[in-house]
Amino acid sequence: MQKQTEKQKMLAGLAYEAWDEVLIAARNQAKLMCHQFNQLSPLDNDKRQAMLKTLLNITGHCHIEANFFCDYGTNITIGDNFYANHNLVILDVCEVKIGSNVMFGPNVMLSTATHPIDPIARRNTEFGKPITIGNDVWLGGNVSVLPGITIHDNTVIGAGSVVTKDIAGNGVYAGNPCCFIKPIA
């Protein structure tokens, strides 16, 4: 059996060496594209959209305000009719799937990346867990979604929430940790 590359380990959610040359090159390319995107005029929508479609896997209309940051971009899939306000950060060491009709407030952070609790292991490796966000979801400003989380359809996450567990959907959720508040009527 052939030894897995660091990228294959990363995408599988296994411990991997983040300073692998292939991964560094891919991150640098994504960070360069994010920098270029963030420098574009907000009136130059055609260039902005073309750059996003090169960086991300977009299946429909997508509008992301500057500033936007991600680790790789290629691990992010976005459905139709997506809007993200300023300062979106997606740490996509594993797959991030975002459904259709999704809105993010300012300063939203999705992090698939995490680190070992053991300090010796943490010196050399990290790992990740995928994030999935369903359809018709609205994340308020300053929401943080932690590794391995699924947020199901028809969900509102209140501003400032930290999502530490899967969200069942069809409701309003908020808090730190994020919990059910009320159903969507």
CYANA upper distance limits for C-alpha pairs under 8 A (distance plus 0.5 A):
  4 GLN  CA      8 GLN  CA      6.37
  4 GLN  CA      9 LYS  CA      6.85
  5 THR  CA      9 LYS  CA      6.80
  6 GLU  CA     10 MET  CA      6.53
  6 GLU  CA     16 TYR  CA      5.93
  6 GLU  CA     17 GLU  CA      6.69
  6 GLU  CA     18 ALA  CA      8.18
  6 GLU  CA     20 ASP  CA      7.26
  6 GLU  CA     23 LEU  CA      8.20
  7 LYS  CA     11 LEU  CA      6.67
  7 LYS  CA     16 TYR  CA      8.18
  7 LYS  CA     22 VAL  CA      8.21
  7 LYS  CA     23 LEU  CA      7.13
  8 GLN  CA     12 ALA  CA      6.66
  9 LYS  CA     13 GLY  CA      6.83
  9 LYS  CA     14 LEU  CA      5.50
  9 LYS  CA     15 ALA  CA      7.08
  9 LYS  CA     16 TYR  CA      6.28
 10 MET  CA     14 LEU  CA      6.22
 10 MET  CA     15 ALA  CA      7.25
 10 MET  CA     16 TYR  CA      6.14
 10 MET  CA     93 VAL  CA      6.80
 10 MET  CA     94 CYS  CA      7.16
 10 MET  CA    127 PHE  CA      6.68
 10 MET  CA    128 GLY  CA      7.33
 11 LEU  CA     93 VAL  CA      7.01
 11 LEU  CA     94 CYS  CA      5.44
 11 LEU  CA     95 GLU  CA      7.57
 11 LEU  CA    128 GLY  CA      8.23
 12 ALA  CA     94 CYS  CA      7.83
 13 GLY  CA     94 CYS  CA      7.16
 13 GLY  CA    127 PHE  CA      6.09
 13 GLY  CA    128 GLY  CA      5.37
 13 GLY  CA    129 LYS  CA      5.98
 13 GLY  CA    130 PRO  CA      8.27
 14 LEU  CA    127 PHE  CA      6.04
 14 LEU  CA    128 GLY  CA      7.66
 15 ALA  CA    125 THR  CA      6.29
 15 ALA  CA    126 GLU  CA      5.89
 15 ALA  CA    127 PHE  CA      5.16
 15 ALA  CA    128 GLY  CA      8.46
 16 TYR  CA    125 THR  CA      5.76
 16 TYR  CA    126 GLU  CA      6.26
 16 TYR  CA    127 PHE  CA      6.63
 17 GLU  CA    124 ASN  CA      6.73
 17 GLU  CA    125 THR  CA      5.44
 17 GLU  CA    126 GLU  CA      7.27
 18 ALA  CA     23 LEU  CA      7.13
 18 ALA  CA     24 ILE  CA      7.95
 18 ALA  CA    124 ASN  CA      8.35
 18 ALA  CA    125 THR  CA      7.03
 18 ALA  CA    126 GLU  CA      7.29
 19 TRP  CA     23 LEU  CA      7.32
 19 TRP  CA     24 ILE  CA      6.64
 20 ASP  CA     24 ILE  CA      6.65
 21 GLU  CA     25 ALA  CA      6.65
 22 VAL  CA     26 ALA  CA      6.82
 23 LEU  CA     27 ARG  CA      6.59
 24 ILE  CA     28 ASN  CA      6.52
 25 ALA  CA     29 GLN  CA      6.71
 26 ALA  CA     30 ALA  CA      6.84
 26 ALA  CA     72 TYR  CA      6.72
 27 ARG  CA     31 LYS  CA      6.52
 27 ARG  CA     71 ASP  CA      5.87
 27 ARG  CA     72 TYR  CA      5.72
 28 ASN  CA     32 LEU  CA      6.53
 29 GLN  CA     33 MET  CA      6.79
 29 GLN  CA     72 TYR  CA      8.29
 30 ALA  CA     34 CYS  CA      6.64
 30 ALA  CA     55 LEU  CA      7.47
 30 ALA  CA     70 CYS  CA      7.41
 30 ALA  CA     71 ASP  CA      6.80
 30 ALA  CA     72 TYR  CA      5.70
 30 ALA  CA     73 GLY  CA      6.77
 31 LYS  CA     35 HIS  CA      6.57
 31 LYS  CA     69 PHE  CA      7.57
 31 LYS  CA     70 CYS  CA      7.43
 31 LYS  CA     71 ASP  CA      7.31
 31 LYS  CA     72 TYR  CA      8.24
 32 LEU  CA     36 GLN  CA      6.70
 33 MET  CA     37 PHE  CA      6.52
 33 MET  CA     51 MET  CA      7.91
 33 MET  CA     55 LEU  CA      7.75
 34 CYS  CA     38 ASN  CA      6.53
 34 CYS  CA     68 PHE  CA      6.77
 34 CYS  CA     69 PHE  CA      6.27
 34 CYS  CA     70 CYS  CA      7.79
 35 HIS  CA     39 GLN  CA      6.83
 36 GLN  CA     40 LEU  CA      7.06
 37 PHE  CA     48 ARG  CA      6.71
 37 PHE  CA     51 MET  CA      7.25
 37 PHE  CA     52 LEU  CA      8.37
 37 PHE  CA     66 ALA  CA      7.85
 37 PHE  CA     68 PHE  CA      8.33
 38 ASN  CA     66 ALA  CA      5.56
 38 ASN  CA     67 ASN  CA      5.77
 38 ASN  CA     68 PHE  CA      7.16
 40 LEU  CA     44 ASP  CA      7.25
 40 LEU  CA     47 LYS  CA      8.34
 40 LEU  CA     48 ARG  CA      7.46
 41 SER  CA     45 ASN  CA      8.47
 42 PRO  CA     65 GLU  CA      8.46
 44 ASP  CA     48 ARG  CA      6.86
 45 ASN  CA     49 GLN  CA      6.50
 46 ASP  CA     50 ALA  CA      6.66
 47 LYS  CA     51 MET  CA      6.59
 48 ARG  CA     52 LEU  CA      6.78
 49 GLN  CA     53 LYS  CA      6.68
 49 GLN  CA     62 CYS  CA      8.09
 49 GLN  CA     63 HIS  CA      7.91
 50 ALA  CA     54 THR  CA      6.81
 51 MET  CA     55 LEU  CA      6.75
 52 LEU  CA     56 LEU  CA      6.23
 52 LEU  CA     58 ILE  CA      8.44
 53 LYS  CA     57 ASN  CA      6.98
 53 LYS  CA     58 ILE  CA      6.51
 55 LEU  CA     73 GLY  CA      5.79
 55 LEU  CA     74 THR  CA      6.82
 56 LEU  CA     73 GLY  CA      5.50
 56 LEU  CA     74 THR  CA      5.93
 56 LEU  CA     75 ASN  CA      7.98
 56 LEU  CA     76 ILE  CA      6.23
 56 LEU  CA     77 THR  CA      6.97
 56 LEU  CA     78 ILE  CA      8.17
 57 ASN  CA     73 GLY  CA      8.34
 57 ASN  CA     74 THR  CA      7.07
 57 ASN  CA     75 ASN  CA      8.24
 57 ASN  CA     76 ILE  CA      6.49
 57 ASN  CA     77 THR  CA      5.05
 57 ASN  CA     78 ILE  CA      6.70
 58 ILE  CA     62 CYS  CA      7.63
 58 ILE  CA     77 THR  CA      6.33
 58 ILE  CA     78 ILE  CA      5.35
 58 ILE  CA     79 GLY  CA      6.69
 58 ILE  CA     80 ASP  CA      8.08
 59 THR  CA     77 THR  CA      8.18
 59 THR  CA     78 ILE  CA      6.75
 59 THR  CA     79 GLY  CA      5.63
 59 THR  CA     80 ASP  CA      6.33
 60 GLY  CA     78 ILE  CA      8.28
 60 GLY  CA     79 GLY  CA      6.38
 60 GLY  CA     80 ASP  CA      4.45
 60 GLY  CA     81 ASN  CA      6.92
 61 HIS  CA     79 GLY  CA      8.28
 61 HIS  CA     80 ASP  CA      5.55
 61 HIS  CA     81 ASN  CA      5.34
 61 HIS  CA     82 PHE  CA      6.91
 62 CYS  CA     78 ILE  CA      8.19
 62 CYS  CA     79 GLY  CA      8.42
 62 CYS  CA     80 ASP  CA      7.11
 62 CYS  CA     81 ASN  CA      6.21
 62 CYS  CA     82 PHE  CA      5.17
 62 CYS  CA     83 TYR  CA      6.54
 63 HIS  CA     82 PHE  CA      6.67
 63 HIS  CA     83 TYR  CA      5.39
 63 HIS  CA     84 ALA  CA      6.93
 64 ILE  CA     68 PHE  CA      7.75
 64 ILE  CA     82 PHE  CA      8.47
 64 ILE  CA     83 TYR  CA      6.30
 64 ILE  CA     84 ALA  CA      5.23
 64 ILE  CA     85 ASN  CA      6.82
 64 ILE  CA     86 HIS  CA      7.95
 64 ILE  CA     88 LEU  CA      8.48
 65 GLU  CA     84 ALA  CA      6.67
 65 GLU  CA     85 ASN  CA      5.71
 65 GLU  CA     86 HIS  CA      5.44
 65 GLU  CA     87 ASN  CA      7.94
 66 ALA  CA     85 ASN  CA      8.25
 66 ALA  CA     86 HIS  CA      5.85
 66 ALA  CA     87 ASN  CA      6.83
 66 ALA  CA     88 LEU  CA      8.47
 67 ASN  CA     86 HIS  CA      6.03
 67 ASN  CA     87 ASN  CA      5.11
 67 ASN  CA     88 LEU  CA      7.19
 68 PHE  CA     86 HIS  CA      7.60
 68 PHE  CA     87 ASN  CA      5.87
 68 PHE  CA     88 LEU  CA      5.45
 68 PHE  CA     89 VAL  CA      6.55
 69 PHE  CA     87 ASN  CA      7.99
 69 PHE  CA     88 LEU  CA      6.86
 69 PHE  CA     89 VAL  CA      5.34
 69 PHE  CA     90 ILE  CA      6.86
 70 CYS  CA     89 VAL  CA      6.31
 70 CYS  CA     90 ILE  CA      5.25
 70 CYS  CA     91 LEU  CA      5.87
 70 CYS  CA     92 ASP  CA      7.09
 71 ASP  CA     90 ILE  CA      7.53
 71 ASP  CA     91 LEU  CA      5.77
 71 ASP  CA     92 ASP  CA      6.16
 71 ASP  CA     93 VAL  CA      7.41
 72 TYR  CA     91 LEU  CA      8.33
 72 TYR  CA     92 ASP  CA      6.69
 72 TYR  CA     93 VAL  CA      7.66
 73 GLY  CA     92 ASP  CA      7.35
 75 ASN  CA     92 ASP  CA      6.36
 75 ASN  CA     93 VAL  CA      7.66
 75 ASN  CA     94 CYS  CA      6.83
 75 ASN  CA     95 GLU  CA      5.27
 75 ASN  CA     96 VAL  CA      6.64
 76 ILE  CA     92 ASP  CA      7.21
 76 ILE  CA     95 GLU  CA      6.51
 76 ILE  CA     96 VAL  CA      5.26
 76 ILE  CA     97 LYS  CA      6.58
 76 ILE  CA     98 ILE  CA      8.28
 77 THR  CA     95 GLU  CA      8.34
 77 THR  CA     96 VAL  CA      6.73
 77 THR  CA     97 LYS  CA      5.42
 77 THR  CA     98 ILE  CA      6.58
 78 ILE  CA     82 PHE  CA      7.70
 78 ILE  CA     97 LYS  CA      6.68
 78 ILE  CA     98 ILE  CA      5.24
 78 ILE  CA     99 GLY  CA      6.54
 78 ILE  CA    100 SER  CA      7.78
 79 GLY  CA     98 ILE  CA      6.55
 79 GLY  CA     99 GLY  CA      5.16
 79 GLY  CA    100 SER  CA      4.85
 79 GLY  CA    101 ASN  CA      8.05
 80 ASP  CA     99 GLY  CA      7.75
 80 ASP  CA    100 SER  CA      5.08
 80 ASP  CA    101 ASN  CA      6.83
 81 ASN  CA    100 SER  CA      6.23
 81 ASN  CA    101 ASN  CA      5.35
 81 ASN  CA    102 VAL  CA      7.25
 82 PHE  CA    100 SER  CA      6.86
 82 PHE  CA    101 ASN  CA      6.12
 82 PHE  CA    102 VAL  CA      5.50
 82 PHE  CA    103 MET  CA      6.41
 83 TYR  CA    102 VAL  CA      7.00
 83 TYR  CA    103 MET  CA      5.32
 83 TYR  CA    104 PHE  CA      6.79
 84 ALA  CA     88 LEU  CA      7.28
 84 ALA  CA    103 MET  CA      6.27
 84 ALA  CA    104 PHE  CA      5.05
 84 ALA  CA    105 GLY  CA      6.74
 84 ALA  CA    106 PRO  CA      7.69
 85 ASN  CA    104 PHE  CA      6.53
 85 ASN  CA    105 GLY  CA      5.62
 85 ASN  CA    106 PRO  CA      5.15
 85 ASN  CA    107 ASN  CA      8.04
 86 HIS  CA    105 GLY  CA      8.02
 86 HIS  CA    106 PRO  CA      5.31
 86 HIS  CA    107 ASN  CA      6.82
 87 ASN  CA    106 PRO  CA      6.39
 87 ASN  CA    107 ASN  CA      5.25
 87 ASN  CA    108 VAL  CA      7.44
 88 LEU  CA    106 PRO  CA      7.24
 88 LEU  CA    107 ASN  CA      5.93
 88 LEU  CA    108 VAL  CA      5.63
 88 LEU  CA    109 MET  CA      6.59
 89 VAL  CA    107 ASN  CA      7.87
 89 VAL  CA    108 VAL  CA      6.89
 89 VAL  CA    109 MET  CA      5.26
 89 VAL  CA    110 LEU  CA      6.84
 89 VAL  CA    111 SER  CA      8.49
 90 ILE  CA    109 MET  CA      6.36
 90 ILE  CA    110 LEU  CA      5.27
 90 ILE  CA    111 SER  CA      6.38
 90 ILE  CA    112 THR  CA      8.48
 91 LEU  CA    109 MET  CA      8.43
 91 LEU  CA    110 LEU  CA      6.71
 91 LEU  CA    111 SER  CA      5.16
 91 LEU  CA    112 THR  CA      6.33
 91 LEU  CA    113 ALA  CA      6.66
 92 ASP  CA     96 VAL  CA      6.85
 92 ASP  CA    111 SER  CA      7.17
 92 ASP  CA    112 THR  CA      6.14
 92 ASP  CA    113 ALA  CA      7.43
 93 VAL  CA    112 THR  CA      6.51
 93 VAL  CA    113 ALA  CA      6.30
 93 VAL  CA    127 PHE  CA      8.20
 93 VAL  CA    128 GLY  CA      6.53
 94 CYS  CA    112 THR  CA      6.27
 94 CYS  CA    113 ALA  CA      7.86
 94 CYS  CA    128 GLY  CA      6.22
 94 CYS  CA    129 LYS  CA      6.37
 94 CYS  CA    130 PRO  CA      5.51
 94 CYS  CA    131 ILE  CA      8.31
 95 GLU  CA    112 THR  CA      8.12
 95 GLU  CA    129 LYS  CA      8.31
 95 GLU  CA    130 PRO  CA      5.40
 95 GLU  CA    131 ILE  CA      7.05
 96 VAL  CA    112 THR  CA      8.06
 96 VAL  CA    130 PRO  CA      6.30
 96 VAL  CA    131 ILE  CA      5.37
 96 VAL  CA    132 THR  CA      6.34
 96 VAL  CA    133 ILE  CA      8.48
 97 LYS  CA    131 ILE  CA      6.91
 97 LYS  CA    132 THR  CA      5.24
 97 LYS  CA    133 ILE  CA      6.54
 97 LYS  CA    134 GLY  CA      8.48
 98 ILE  CA    102 VAL  CA      7.93
 98 ILE  CA    132 THR  CA      6.59
 98 ILE  CA    133 ILE  CA      5.23
 98 ILE  CA    134 GLY  CA      6.70
 98 ILE  CA    135 ASN  CA      8.07
 99 GLY  CA    133 ILE  CA      6.43
 99 GLY  CA    134 GLY  CA      5.23
 99 GLY  CA    135 ASN  CA      5.03
 99 GLY  CA    136 ASP  CA      8.00
100 SER  CA    134 GLY  CA      7.85
100 SER  CA    135 ASN  CA      5.34
100 SER  CA    136 ASP  CA      6.91
101 ASN  CA    135 ASN  CA      6.36
101 ASN  CA    136 ASP  CA      5.30
101 ASN  CA    137 VAL  CA      7.42
102 VAL  CA    135 ASN  CA      6.76
102 VAL  CA    136 ASP  CA      5.72
102 VAL  CA    137 VAL  CA      5.34
102 VAL  CA    138 TRP  CA      6.25
103 MET  CA    136 ASP  CA      8.48
103 MET  CA    137 VAL  CA      6.96
103 MET  CA    138 TRP  CA      5.24
103 MET  CA    139 LEU  CA      6.82
104 PHE  CA    108 VAL  CA      7.05
104 PHE  CA    138 TRP  CA      6.33
104 PHE  CA    139 LEU  CA      5.27
104 PHE  CA    140 GLY  CA      6.58
104 PHE  CA    141 GLY  CA      7.56
105 GLY  CA    138 TRP  CA      8.29
105 GLY  CA    139 LEU  CA      6.51
105 GLY  CA    140 GLY  CA      5.15
105 GLY  CA    141 GLY  CA      4.65
105 GLY  CA    142 ASN  CA      7.69
106 PRO  CA    140 GLY  CA      7.90
106 PRO  CA    141 GLY  CA      5.16
106 PRO  CA    142 ASN  CA      6.80
107 ASN  CA    141 GLY  CA      6.27
107 ASN  CA    142 ASN  CA      5.23
107 ASN  CA    143 VAL  CA      7.65
108 VAL  CA    139 LEU  CA      7.98
108 VAL  CA    140 GLY  CA      8.15
108 VAL  CA    141 GLY  CA      6.56
108 VAL  CA    142 ASN  CA      5.47
108 VAL  CA    143 VAL  CA      5.46
108 VAL  CA    144 SER  CA      6.49
109 MET  CA    142 ASN  CA      7.83
109 MET  CA    143 VAL  CA      6.87
109 MET  CA    144 SER  CA      5.30
109 MET  CA    145 VAL  CA      6.76
110 LEU  CA    131 ILE  CA      8.20
110 LEU  CA    144 SER  CA      6.49
110 LEU  CA    145 VAL  CA      5.31
110 LEU  CA    146 LEU  CA      6.90
110 LEU  CA    147 PRO  CA      8.24
111 SER  CA    131 ILE  CA      8.39
111 SER  CA    144 SER  CA      8.31
111 SER  CA    145 VAL  CA      6.81
111 SER  CA    146 LEU  CA      5.90
111 SER  CA    147 PRO  CA      6.05
112 THR  CA    128 GLY  CA      5.54
112 THR  CA    129 LYS  CA      5.59
112 THR  CA    130 PRO  CA      6.01
112 THR  CA    131 ILE  CA      6.80
112 THR  CA    146 LEU  CA      7.06
112 THR  CA    147 PRO  CA      4.66
112 THR  CA    148 GLY  CA      7.08
113 ALA  CA    126 GLU  CA      7.88
113 ALA  CA    127 PHE  CA      6.55
113 ALA  CA    128 GLY  CA      4.86
113 ALA  CA    129 LYS  CA      7.28
113 ALA  CA    147 PRO  CA      6.75
114 THR  CA    126 GLU  CA      6.62
114 THR  CA    127 PHE  CA      6.09
114 THR  CA    128 GLY  CA      5.91
114 THR  CA    129 LYS  CA      8.31
114 THR  CA    147 PRO  CA      7.36
115 HIS  CA    122 ARG  CA      6.48
115 HIS  CA    125 THR  CA      7.66
115 HIS  CA    126 GLU  CA      5.06
115 HIS  CA    127 PHE  CA      6.46
115 HIS  CA    128 GLY  CA      8.31
116 PRO  CA    121 ALA  CA      6.64
116 PRO  CA    122 ARG  CA      5.61
116 PRO  CA    125 THR  CA      7.95
116 PRO  CA    126 GLU  CA      6.82
116 PRO  CA    127 PHE  CA      8.11
117 ILE  CA    121 ALA  CA      8.28
117 ILE  CA    122 ARG  CA      7.36
118 ASP  CA    122 ARG  CA      6.59
119 PRO  CA    123 ARG  CA      6.97
120 ILE  CA    124 ASN  CA      8.15
121 ALA  CA    125 THR  CA      6.59
122 ARG  CA    126 GLU  CA      7.00
128 GLY  CA    147 PRO  CA      7.01
128 GLY  CA    148 GLY  CA      8.22
129 LYS  CA    147 PRO  CA      5.49
129 LYS  CA    148 GLY  CA      4.92
130 PRO  CA    147 PRO  CA      6.76
130 PRO  CA    148 GLY  CA      5.42
130 PRO  CA    149 ILE  CA      7.61
131 ILE  CA    146 LEU  CA      8.43
131 ILE  CA    147 PRO  CA      6.77
131 ILE  CA    148 GLY  CA      5.73
131 ILE  CA    149 ILE  CA      5.54
131 ILE  CA    150 THR  CA      6.28
132 THR  CA    149 ILE  CA      6.99
132 THR  CA    150 THR  CA      5.14
132 THR  CA    151 ILE  CA      6.76
132 THR  CA    152 HIS  CA      8.48
133 ILE  CA    137 VAL  CA      7.80
133 ILE  CA    150 THR  CA      6.32
133 ILE  CA    151 ILE  CA      5.27
133 ILE  CA    152 HIS  CA      6.70
133 ILE  CA    153 ASP  CA      8.06
134 GLY  CA    150 THR  CA      8.28
134 GLY  CA    151 ILE  CA      6.47
134 GLY  CA    152 HIS  CA      5.28
134 GLY  CA    153 ASP  CA      5.06
134 GLY  CA    154 ASN  CA      8.14
135 ASN  CA    152 HIS  CA      7.83
135 ASN  CA    153 ASP  CA      5.26
135 ASN  CA    154 ASN  CA      6.95
136 ASP  CA    153 ASP  CA      6.30
136 ASP  CA    154 ASN  CA      5.37
136 ASP  CA    155 THR  CA      7.23
137 VAL  CA    152 HIS  CA      8.41
137 VAL  CA    153 ASP  CA      6.70
137 VAL  CA    154 ASN  CA      5.92
137 VAL  CA    155 THR  CA      5.26
137 VAL  CA    156 VAL  CA      6.32
137 VAL  CA    157 ILE  CA      8.46
138 TRP  CA    155 THR  CA      6.89
138 TRP  CA    156 VAL  CA      5.32
138 TRP  CA    157 ILE  CA      6.78
139 LEU  CA    143 VAL  CA      6.85
139 LEU  CA    156 VAL  CA      6.52
139 LEU  CA    157 ILE  CA      5.34
139 LEU  CA    158 GLY  CA      7.13
139 LEU  CA    159 ALA  CA      7.69
140 GLY  CA    156 VAL  CA      8.07
140 GLY  CA    157 ILE  CA      6.41
140 GLY  CA    158 GLY  CA      5.65
140 GLY  CA    159 ALA  CA      4.72
140 GLY  CA    160 GLY  CA      7.67
141 GLY  CA    158 GLY  CA      8.20
141 GLY  CA    159 ALA  CA      5.21
141 GLY  CA    160 GLY  CA      6.75
142 ASN  CA    159 ALA  CA      6.29
142 ASN  CA    160 GLY  CA      5.18
142 ASN  CA    161 SER  CA      7.59
143 VAL  CA    157 ILE  CA      7.99
143 VAL  CA    158 GLY  CA      7.98
143 VAL  CA    159 ALA  CA      6.34
143 VAL  CA    160 GLY  CA      5.41
143 VAL  CA    161 SER  CA      5.39
143 VAL  CA    162 VAL  CA      6.41
143 VAL  CA    163 VAL  CA      8.09
144 SER  CA    160 GLY  CA      8.01
144 SER  CA    161 SER  CA      6.90
144 SER  CA    162 VAL  CA      5.32
144 SER  CA    163 VAL  CA      6.61
145 VAL  CA    149 ILE  CA      7.42
145 VAL  CA    162 VAL  CA      6.61
145 VAL  CA    163 VAL  CA      5.33
145 VAL  CA    164 THR  CA      7.35
146 LEU  CA    162 VAL  CA      8.05
146 LEU  CA    163 VAL  CA      6.62
146 LEU  CA    164 THR  CA      6.25
149 ILE  CA    163 VAL  CA      8.06
149 ILE  CA    164 THR  CA      7.60
149 ILE  CA    165 LYS  CA      6.54
149 ILE  CA    166 ASP  CA      5.60
149 ILE  CA    167 ILE  CA      8.33
150 THR  CA    165 LYS  CA      8.33
150 THR  CA    166 ASP  CA      5.40
150 THR  CA    167 ILE  CA      6.80
151 ILE  CA    155 THR  CA      7.90
151 ILE  CA    166 ASP  CA      6.34
151 ILE  CA    167 ILE  CA      5.16
151 ILE  CA    168 ALA  CA      7.14
151 ILE  CA    169 GLY  CA      7.02
152 HIS  CA    167 ILE  CA      6.52
152 HIS  CA    168 ALA  CA      6.03
152 HIS  CA    169 GLY  CA      5.03
152 HIS  CA    170 ASN  CA      8.18
153 ASP  CA    169 GLY  CA      5.71
153 ASP  CA    170 ASN  CA      6.90
154 ASN  CA    169 GLY  CA      6.08
154 ASN  CA    170 ASN  CA      5.14
154 ASN  CA    171 GLY  CA      7.20
154 ASN  CA    184 ILE  CA      8.28
155 THR  CA    169 GLY  CA      5.45
155 THR  CA    170 ASN  CA      5.80
155 THR  CA    171 GLY  CA      5.66
155 THR  CA    172 VAL  CA      6.45
155 THR  CA    173 TYR  CA      8.01
155 THR  CA    184 ILE  CA      8.40
156 VAL  CA    171 GLY  CA      6.90
156 VAL  CA    172 VAL  CA      5.23
156 VAL  CA    173 TYR  CA      6.67
157 ILE  CA    161 SER  CA      7.32
157 ILE  CA    172 VAL  CA      6.52
157 ILE  CA    173 TYR  CA      5.42
157 ILE  CA    174 ALA  CA      6.00
157 ILE  CA    178 CYS  CA      8.35
158 GLY  CA    172 VAL  CA      7.76
158 GLY  CA    173 TYR  CA      6.64
158 GLY  CA    174 ALA  CA      5.11
158 GLY  CA    175 GLY  CA      7.74
159 ALA  CA    174 ALA  CA      7.72
160 GLY  CA    174 ALA  CA      8.26
160 GLY  CA    175 GLY  CA      7.52
160 GLY  CA    176 ASN  CA      8.32
161 SER  CA    174 ALA  CA      5.82
161 SER  CA    175 GLY  CA      5.14
161 SER  CA    176 ASN  CA      5.89
161 SER  CA    177 PRO  CA      7.34
161 SER  CA    178 CYS  CA      6.06
162 VAL  CA    174 ALA  CA      8.42
162 VAL  CA    175 GLY  CA      7.02
162 VAL  CA    176 ASN  CA      5.50
162 VAL  CA    177 PRO  CA      5.85
162 VAL  CA    178 CYS  CA      6.00
163 VAL  CA    176 ASN  CA      7.82
163 VAL  CA    177 PRO  CA      6.60
163 VAL  CA    178 CYS  CA      5.54
164 THR  CA    177 PRO  CA      6.60
164 THR  CA    178 CYS  CA      7.28
165 LYS  CA    178 CYS  CA      8.22
170 ASN  CA    183 PRO  CA      6.57
170 ASN  CA    184 ILE  CA      6.18
171 GLY  CA    180 PHE  CA      7.55
171 GLY  CA    181 ILE  CA      7.83
171 GLY  CA    182 LYS  CA      6.15
171 GLY  CA    183 PRO  CA      4.53
171 GLY  CA    184 ILE  CA      5.13
172 VAL  CA    180 PHE  CA      6.74
172 VAL  CA    181 ILE  CA      5.95
172 VAL  CA    182 LYS  CA      5.82
172 VAL  CA    183 PRO  CA      6.58
172 VAL  CA    184 ILE  CA      7.03
173 TYR  CA    178 CYS  CA      6.59
173 TYR  CA    179 CYS  CA      5.67
173 TYR  CA    180 PHE  CA      4.91
173 TYR  CA    181 ILE  CA      5.57
173 TYR  CA    182 LYS  CA      7.68
174 ALA  CA    178 CYS  CA      5.17
174 ALA  CA    179 CYS  CA      6.03
174 ALA  CA    180 PHE  CA      7.24
174 ALA  CA    181 ILE  CA      7.18
175 GLY  CA    179 CYS  CA      6.71
